[in-house]
Amino acid sequence: MPIDKLHGRRNAARRVLALIATAALLACAAAPASATPTTTRFAYATGEIVPIPASILHEEGDMVDRRIIPDLRWIAARFPIVVTDGYSGPLPDGEHVGCNNCHVRNSDHYNGLAVDIVPLNGGGKCDESWRGITRLAHWAEPLQGHPRPPFRWVGYDGDAGHGCGHHLHLSWEHATAPMFQLAEWVEVLAVGSGEVAPRPRPKSAPAGPPGGYATAPTGGLPTGD
């Protein structure tokens, strides 16, 4: 083969490799810092309804099952969230927490395994302040109706009573449990510390709707632990 043709082919090959390398670098640069952990785990540790810590922005008095707090911390470190409601129902001392009659029957809110989320300084219309919440919704549910683990249901655009300008709902996968009772196990992100499930998750899923919010949340800031 003539030398000039050989050099030409080698130069063309170098240009192709350079383009591939550039594309790979751009893809890495574009990868979100909020990439999901590679695995989830099943927490069988005893559940408990506890206050959401001040490190996670939330409305005063909001509580959840303690087993999802590491996930909420992980999410709050990557997305500009304010939790407007978690567990809704009675506590052992008879006090009621959460909103009253604003969730659908059998909502995961009644087990402490769902949260409603709005953006910090967001309003009642879909504007730039909702960009981070929309990113979170798309991360949690890349394809409508197909949430990524550990989420059981994600309520946002396309779901009645949810969406940009209203609120984002996140439900965690969990064992079937009656309203106002703690689930035997909860699927969570493999972050923080906790018990790793010694056995696979049962195939049964909670009955009834996963969430729902009849009235728009107001947003707000935490006033304590």
Long-range contacts (C-beta under 8 A, 24 or more apart in sequence): 32-135, 32-139, 33-78, 34-78, 34-79, 34-135, 34-136, 34-139, 36-139, 36-148, 36-189, 37-74, 37-189, 37-190, 37-191, 38-190, 39-190, 40-149, 40-150, 40-187, 40-188, 40-189, 40-190, 41-187, 41-188, 41-189, 41-190, 41-194, 41-196, 41-197, 42-185, 42-186, 42-187, 42-188, 42-196, 42-197, 42-200, 42-201, 43-67, 43-185, 43-186, 43-187, 43-188, 43-194, 43-195, 43-197, 44-184, 44-185, 44-195, 44-197, 44-198, 45-194, 45-195, 46-182, 47-112, 47-182, 47-183, 47-186, 48-182, 49-87, 49-91, 49-97, 49-112, 49-182, 51-224, 51-225, 52-83, 52-86, 52-222, 53-225, 54-222, 54-224, 54-225, 56-81, 56-83, 56-222, 57-81, 57-82, 57-83, 57-120, 57-221, 57-222, 58-82, 58-83, 58-84, 58-86, 58-220, 58-222, 59-83, 59-84, 59-85, 59-217, 59-218, 59-219, 59-220, 59-221, 59-222, 60-220, 60-222, 60-223, 60-224, 61-97, 61-98, 62-86, 62-87, 62-97, 62-98, 63-87, 63-97, 63-98, 63-112, 64-112, 64-113, 64-115, 65-111, 65-112, 65-113, 65-182, 65-183, 65-186, 67-186, 67-188, 67-194, 68-112, 68-113, 68-115, 68-172, 68-186, 68-188, 70-188, 70-189, 70-191, 70-192, 70-193, 70-194, 71-150, 71-172, 71-188, 71-189, 71-191, 72-115, 73-191, 73-192, 74-189, 74-191, 74-192, 75-136, 79-132, 79-133, 79-135, 79-136, 80-119, 80-120, 80-132, 80-133, 81-117, 81-118, 81-119, 81-120, 81-132, 81-133, 81-136, 82-117, 82-118, 82-119, 82-120, 82-122, 82-219, 82-220, 82-221, 83-115, 83-116, 83-117, 84-116, 84-117, 84-118, 84-167, 84-217, 84-218, 84-219, 84-220, 85-109, 85-115, 85-116, 85-213, 85-217, 86-112, 86-114, 86-115, 86-116, 87-111, 87-112, 89-179, 89-180, 90-180, 99-215, 101-214, 102-213, 102-214, 102-215, 103-211, 103-212, 103-213, 103-214, 104-209, 104-211, 104-212, 104-214, 105-179, 105-208, 105-209, 106-179, 106-206, 106-207, 106-208, 106-209, 107-208, 107-209, 107-210, 107-211, 107-212, 108-152, 108-153, 108-171, 108-172, 108-174, 108-206, 108-210, 108-211, 109-211, 110-179, 110-180, 111-174, 111-177, 111-179, 111-180, 111-181, 111-182, 111-183, 112-182, 113-171, 113-172, 113-174, 113-183, 113-186, 114-169, 114-170, 114-171, 114-172, 114-210, 114-211, 115-169, 115-170, 116-167, 116-168, 116-169, 116-213, 116-217, 117-167, 117-168, 117-169, 117-170, 118-167, 118-168, 118-217, 118-219, 119-219, 120-219, 122-219, 123-165, 124-165, 124-166, 124-216, 125-165, 126-163, 126-164, 126-165, 127-165, 130-164, 130-165, 133-164, 133-168, 134-164, 136-168, 137-168, 140-170, 149-173, 149-187, 150-186, 150-187, 150-188, 150-189, 152-205, 152-206, 152-210, 153-210, 153-211, 155-210, 155-211, 155-212, 155-213, 161-212, 161-213, 161-214, 162-213, 166-213, 166-216, 167-213, 167-216, 167-217, 169-211, 169-212, 169-213, 171-210, 171-211, 173-201, 173-205, 174-206, 175-202, 175-204, 175-206, 176-204, 176-205, 176-206, 176-207, 177-206
